[in-house]
Amino acid sequence: MRICINVIIIIVAFLCFSSCGTPQIFDETFEKSNPDNLYVENMSQEIVRCFDEKDAESLKELFSSDIQDEYDLDSQIEYAFSLYNGKS
């Protein structure tokens, strides 16, 4: 019983101390100053464009050559396109 209480106290303390501060994702200056965020934003826009235009070849090129060789991306991409309704 004592171990259970100690574990609960540790979990609560961890949650309390790990959630302090403002999330940086909402800070506009952080987004613009971090090159990784710009890369993710550009990649996300490209993926959405590929879905909007049903551009399977461009979407397939975003995957590494190892993934392209190992999986049947053509059928998986076509299936994903069939699930996507309309433009964003």
C-alpha positions, 0 to 999 in steps of 0.5 A, a space after each residue: 500500500 505504501 509503495 502505491 501511495 509513493 508511486 502516485 505522489 511521484 506521478 502527480 509531482 511529475 505532472 505538476 512540474 512538467 507542465 509549467 510554462 507557456 508551450 512554445 508552439 503558440 509563440 509566433 517568434 519561436 515558430 519563425 526562428 526554428 528552421 525545423 518548424 519551417 521544414 515541418 510547415 513546408 512538408 505539411 503543405 506539400 503533403 496537403 497539396 498532393 492530397 488536394 491534387 491527387 498527385 501520387 508521384 510527388 507524394 511517393 517521392 517524399 518517402 525514402 527509397 528504402 520505404 519505396 522499395 519495401 512497401 507497395 506505396 502506389 496502392 496505399 497512396 491510392 487508398 489514402 486518396 480514396 479516404 480523403 474527401 475534398 480539398 483542404 
